Amino acid sequence: MGDVLNILWIIFQVVLGFNLVFPILLFFFYSLGKKPRITANPSAVQQNDYAIIVTAYEQTYTLKAVVESILLLKYSNYMVYIVADKCDITDLKFDDERVVVLRPEETLASNTRSHFYAINRFVRPHNILTIIDSDNLVEPDYLDELNPYFDAGYIAVQGVRDAKNLDTTLACLDAARDIYYHFYDGKVLFGVGSSATLAGSGMAFTTALYRESLEHLDVTGAGFDKVLQAAILTKNHRIAFAEKAIVYDEKTTRSDQLVNQRARWINTWFKYFKLGFSIIGSGIKNFSKNQLIFGLVLLRPPLFIFLILSMFCMFINLFVSITAVLVWGVSFILFVTGFIIALRSSHTDERVYKSLKSIPTFIYYQLISLYNSRRANKRSVATQHYHEKSINDVINK
């Protein structure tokens, strides 16, 4: 019995420790490999017809700013569909005929229901749709940066969600987390021949793919992007990463905002991480690097969970095996190195670096989120927003 427990303990540590070194391993192969080259096709200018779907739940005060940023897009072949779910739209009026405001008769309380509410009311058959949150702002060349990927044959593209605000330590730490994931789960994953993970907004798909992936499902609560990316990878399509297709996303500034948001995200991981097993199985069956690597990423626990568990293992080994302690120490050094590489490779604001000393506080709030995760969707349906900035405020910051 003792031997069995020892073997299980070793297996547990190996599986857990793999998450610490996985990013730096991916970066190593990314550095050696040939990078994807996506160039614009001049003859395809303005041919793609975009539906820009903006979803709002209960709150509308950030919508004017996001629409203002969209109407500054250099690309002109698009329509904007605002789905104002459970919102008062009395004062939500826009003069531009490209903006359609939709107010569902009944509360939808679901991202995908809102998306399909818009899709079923398209004024024309758009071949591409892109999803934007109500707190986002878009760069003027956002659609122009997406276009080359669709012209190159990709049918799903994830852009970058850059920070709209860095006014508090929590916002800076939230931004640091996003920078890390955009680098490894976006740029590096796509660069080694797999797929970028979806981030909930700042992403675009052919309308046909989106309908094929989700129209037969009723996804409620957080995590529609997890279901969507699994559906896409099951068919072995690749999700491209467009690092210059930028939307600005509001970072959490308040502890209650952070706890509610992270509780939903943690709940989502526990609900959907098992999809990674089937995608890994498909990767082995199809000899698909795309599916195999992506499946491993889906199985990875949230960052703070595997960091805490890894520190626990290292502590236990102080009484069990000094060799294991050294192995854990090297693994932590590799992880920290990988984190620094991500920040250094992403033109990170100096305020983000200064905030890193408060990581223990950030982890503390996420532990509270973990405790609340089982009832996350009952605590809140959507993140509360507090920053009403214009695109010029953000670009000229």
C-alpha positions in Angstrom: 0.0 0.0 0.0 2.9 2.3 0.9 4.4 1.8 -2.6 1.2 2.6 -4.3 0.7 5.8 -2.4 4.3 6.8 -3.1 3.8 6.2 -6.9 0.6 8.2 -6.8 2.4 11.0 -4.9 5.1 11.1 -7.6 2.6 11.0 -10.4 0.6 13.9 -8.8 3.8 16.0 -8.5 4.9 15.3 -12.1 1.4 16.2 -13.5 1.4 19.4 -11.3 5.0 20.4 -12.0 4.4 20.0 -15.7 2.2 23.1 -15.6 5.2 25.1 -14.2 7.5 24.2 -17.0 5.0 23.8 -19.9 5.1 27.6 -20.8 8.9 27.7 -21.1 8.9 24.5 -23.1 6.4 25.9 -25.5 8.5 29.1 -25.8 11.6 27.0 -26.5 9.9 25.3 -29.5 8.3 28.6 -30.5 11.8 30.2 -30.6 13.2 27.5 -32.8 10.2 27.2 -35.2 9.1 29.1 -38.2 6.7 31.9 -37.3 3.3 32.1 -39.1 3.4 34.9 -41.8 0.0 36.4 -42.4 -0.1 39.2 -45.0 -2.9 41.4 -46.2 -4.4 40.7 -49.6 -5.0 44.1 -51.3 -7.5 42.6 -53.7 -9.7 41.4 -50.8 -10.1 44.9 -49.3 -13.7 45.5 -47.9 -14.9 42.2 -49.2 -15.6 40.6 -45.8 -18.8 41.8 -44.3 -18.6 42.0 -40.5 -21.3 41.9 -37.9 -20.0 43.4 -34.7 -22.1 42.1 -31.8 -21.9 44.1 -28.6 -23.6 42.5 -25.6 -24.8 44.3 -22.5 -26.6 43.1 -19.4 -28.4 45.6 -17.1 -25.7 48.3 -17.7 -25.7 50.6 -20.7 -23.5 53.6 -19.6 -20.4 52.2 -21.3 -22.1 51.5 -24.6 -21.8 55.0 -26.1 -18.1 54.8 -25.7 -17.7 51.4 -27.3 -20.0 52.4 -30.3 -18.0 55.6 -30.7 -14.8 53.6 -31.0 -16.4 51.2 -33.5 -17.6 54.0 -35.7 -14.0 55.2 -35.9 -12.9 52.0 -37.6 -11.0 52.5 -40.8 -12.8 49.5 -42.3 -16.3 50.3 -43.4 -18.1 47.1 -44.4 -19.8 46.3 -41.1 -22.9 46.6 -39.0 -23.1 47.0 -35.2 -25.7 45.0 -33.3 -26.2 46.0 -29.7 -28.1 43.4 -27.6 -29.2 45.3 -24.5 -30.5 42.5 -22.3 -32.5 43.6 -19.3 -31.5 47.2 -20.0 -33.3 50.5 -20.1 -32.6 51.7 -23.7 -34.7 55.0 -23.4 -31.6 57.1 -23.9 -29.6 54.6 -26.0 -30.0 56.3 -29.4 -27.4 56.4 -32.3 -27.7 58.5 -35.5 -25.5 56.2 -37.6 -27.6 53.7 -39.6 -24.9 51.1 -39.1 -25.9 50.7 -35.5 -28.9 48.5 -34.6 -30.1 48.5 -31.0 -31.9 45.3 -30.0 -33.8 45.0 -26.7 -35.0 41.3 -26.1 -38.6 41.1 -24.9 -37.6 38.5 -22.2 -34.4 38.4 -20.2 -31.8 36.2 -21.9 -29.0 36.2 -19.2 -26.7 34.3 -21.6 -24.0 35.4 -23.9 -24.8 32.9 -26.6 -28.6 33.7 -26.4 -27.7 37.3 -26.9 -25.4 36.5 -29.9 -28.0 34.4 -31.6 -30.7 37.0 -30.9 -28.5 39.3 -33.0 -27.7 36.7 -35.6 -31.4 36.0 -36.2 -31.9 39.7 -36.8 -29.0 40.5 -39.1 -30.1 43.1 -41.7 -28.0 41.2 -44.3 -26.1 37.9 -44.3 -22.7 38.9 -42.8 -20.0 36.3 -43.5 -18.0 37.2 -40.4 -19.0 38.1 -36.9 -16.9 39.6 -34.1 -17.9 39.7 -30.5 -17.2 42.8 -28.3 -18.1 43.3 -24.7 -19.9 46.4 -23.5 -16.9 47.6 -21.6 -14.5 47.2 -24.6 -13.1 49.8 -26.9 -11.7 48.9 -30.3 -8.6 50.1 -32.1 -9.4 51.9 -35.4 -7.6 49.2 -37.4 -9.2 46.3 -35.5 -11.1 44.8 -38.5 -8.2 45.5 -40.9 -6.0 43.4 -38.6 -8.5 40.6 -38.6 -9.0 40.5 -42.3 -5.6 38.9 -43.4 -6.3 35.9 -41.3 -9.7 35.2 -42.8 -8.2 35.9 -46.3 -5.5 33.3 -45.4 -8.2 30.7 -44.8 -8.6 30.8 -41.0 -12.2 30.7 -39.8 -11.6 31.7 -36.2 -9.4 34.5 -34.9 -8.6 35.8 -31.4 -7.3 39.3 -31.0 -5.6 40.9 -28.0 -7.5 42.4 -25.0 -5.3 45.2 -23.8 -5.9 47.1 -20.6 -8.2 50.0 -20.7 -7.3 51.1 -17.2 -4.3 50.7 -15.0 -5.5 52.9 -12.2 -5.2 50.5 -9.2 -2.9 47.7 -8.2 -5.6 45.1 -8.8 -6.1 46.4 -12.3 -2.4 46.2 -13.0 -2.2 42.6 -11.6 -5.2 41.7 -13.7 -3.4 43.2 -16.7 -0.3 41.2 -15.9 -2.3 38.0 -15.9 -3.8 38.8 -19.3 -0.4 39.6 -20.7 0.9 36.2 -19.6 -2.0 34.4 -21.1 -2.1 36.4 -24.4 1.6 35.6 -24.8 1.6 31.9 -24.1 -2.0 30.9 -24.8 -2.2 33.2 -27.9 1.0 34.1 -29.6 3.2 31.1 -28.6 0.4 28.4 -28.9 -0.5 29.6 -32.4 3.2 30.0 -33.3 4.0 26.3 -32.5 1.2 25.1 -34.7 -1.7 24.8 -32.3 -4.5 27.3 -31.6 -5.0 30.4 -29.5 -7.4 30.1 -26.6 -10.5 32.2 -26.8 -10.8 35.2 -24.4 -14.6 35.9 -24.5 -14.3 39.1 -26.6 -12.1 40.5 -29.2 -12.6 37.4 -31.2 -14.1 36.8 -34.7 -15.5 33.8 -36.6 -17.1 33.0 -39.9 -20.8 33.2 -39.2 -21.2 29.7 -40.5 -18.7 28.3 -38.0 -20.3 30.1 -35.1 -23.7 28.8 -35.9 -22.4 25.3 -36.6 -20.6 25.3 -33.2 -23.2 26.7 -30.9 -26.7 27.0 -32.5 -27.8 23.6 -31.3 -26.7 24.3 -27.7 -28.1 26.5 -24.9 -25.0 27.6 -23.0 -25.8 29.5 -19.8 -23.6 31.0 -17.2 -20.0 31.9 -17.9 -17.8 29.9 -20.3 -19.4 30.0 -23.7 -15.9 30.6 -25.1 -14.8 27.3 -23.6 -17.6 25.4 -25.3 -16.9 27.3 -28.5 -13.2 26.6 -28.6 -13.7 22.9 -27.8 -16.2 22.7 -30.7 -13.8 24.3 -33.1 -10.8 22.1 -32.0 -12.9 18.9 -32.1 -13.1 19.6 -35.9 -9.4 20.2 -35.9 -9.7 23.8 -37.1 -7.1 26.2 -35.8 -7.8 29.4 -34.0 -5.4 32.1 -35.2 -3.9 34.8 -33.0 -4.0 38.3 -34.3 -1.7 40.3 -32.0 -2.4 43.6 -33.7 -6.2 43.3 -33.6 -6.6 45.1 -30.3 -9.6 45.7 -28.1 -9.3 47.5 -24.8 -10.8 45.7 -21.9 -11.7 47.0 -18.4 -9.5 45.5 -15.8 -10.9 44.8 -12.3 -10.2 47.6 -9.8 -12.2 46.6 -6.8 -11.9 43.4 -4.7 -15.6 42.6 -4.9 -15.5 43.0 -8.6 -12.5 40.7 -8.8 -14.0 38.0 -6.5 -17.3 37.8 -8.4 -15.5 37.7 -11.8 -12.9 35.1 -10.8 -15.5 32.9 -9.1 -17.4 32.6 -12.4 -14.1 31.9 -14.2 -13.0 29.2 -11.7 -16.5 27.7 -11.9 -16.1 27.6 -15.6 -12.8 25.7 -15.5 -14.1 23.0 -13.2 -17.2 22.7 -15.5 -15.3 22.5 -18.8 -11.7 21.3 -18.2 -12.7 17.7 -19.0 -13.2 18.7 -22.6 -9.4 18.6 -22.8 -9.3 14.8 -22.5 -11.5 14.3 -25.6 -9.4 16.8 -27.6 -6.2 15.1 -26.5 -7.7 11.8 -27.5 -8.6 13.3 -30.9 -5.1 14.6 -31.2 -3.6 11.2 -30.7 -6.1 9.6 -33.1 -5.5 12.2 -35.8 -1.8 12.7 -35.1 -2.8 16.4 -34.7 -0.3 18.7 -33.0 -3.1 21.3 -32.9 -5.5 19.2 -30.9 -2.9 17.5 -28.7 -1.2 20.7 -27.4 -4.5 22.5 -27.1 -6.0 19.7 -25.0 -3.1 19.9 -22.6 -3.7 23.6 -22.2 -7.4 23.0 -21.4 -6.5 20.6 -18.6 -4.2 23.2 -16.9 -5.7 24.5 -13.6 -6.1 28.3 -13.1 -2.7 29.9 -12.4 -3.1 30.5 -8.7 -4.3 27.0 -8.0 -1.3 25.1 -9.5 1.1 27.7 -8.0 -0.3 27.1 -4.5 -0.4 23.3 -4.9 3.2 23.4 -6.2 4.4 25.4 -3.2 2.6 22.8 -1.0 4.4 20.0 -2.7 7.7 21.7 -2.3 7.1 22.3 1.4 6.1 18.6 2.0 9.2 17.5 0.2 11.3 19.3 2.8 10.5 16.3 5.0 10.6 13.7 2.3 13.2 14.4 -0.4 15.7 17.2 -0.8 16.2 16.1 -4.4 12.5 16.7 -5.1 12.8 20.1 -3.4 15.6 21.0 -5.8 13.5 19.9 -8.7 10.6 22.0 -7.6 13.0 24.9 -7.1 14.2 24.7 -10.6 10.7 24.4 -11.9 9.7 27.6 -10.1 12.7 29.4 -11.5 11.7 28.3 -15.0 8.1 29.4 -14.4 9.2 32.9 -13.2 11.6 33.1 -16.1 8.7 32.4 -18.5 6.5 35.0 -16.8 9.2 37.6 -17.2 9.7 36.7 -20.8 5.9 37.2 -21.4 6.0 40.7 -19.8 9.2 41.7 -21.5 7.9 40.6 -24.9 4.7 42.6 -24.6 5.6 46.3 -24.1 4.4 46.1 -20.5 3.5 49.3 -18.7 5.9 50.1 -15.8 2.9 50.2 -13.4 2.3 46.5 -14.0 5.9 45.7 -13.0 5.4 47.7 -9.8 2.2 45.9 -8.9 3.9 42.4 -8.9 4.9 42.8 -5.3 1.2 42.6 -4.4 0.7 39.2 -6.0 0.1 37.5 -2.6 -2.9 39.9 -2.2 -4.2 39.0 -5.6 -3.9 35.3 -4.8 -5.8 35.8 -1.5 -8.7 37.3 -3.4 -8.7 34.4 -5.8 -8.8 32.0 -2.9 -12.0 33.7 -1.8 -13.2 33.4 -5.4 -12.4 29.7 -5.3 -14.5 29.4 -2.1 -17.4 31.2 -3.8 -17.1 29.4 -7.2 -19.7 26.8 -6.6 -22.4 29.5 -6.4 -20.7 31.9 -8.8 -23.5 32.3 -11.3 -26.0 33.0 -8.5 -23.8 35.7 -7.0 -23.5 37.6 -10.3 -24.3 37.1 -14.0 -22.0 39.8 -15.4 -19.1 41.9 -14.3 -19.9 45.4 -13.0 -18.2 48.1 -15.0 -16.9 51.4 -13.6 -14.8 53.1 -16.3 -16.5 55.2 -19.0 -13.4 56.1 -21.1 -13.3 57.0 -24.8 -11.0 55.4 -27.3 -9.0 58.7 -27.4 -8.6 58.6 -23.7 -7.0 55.1 -23.9 -4.9 55.6 -27.0 -3.5 58.9 -25.8 -2.9 57.8 -22.2 
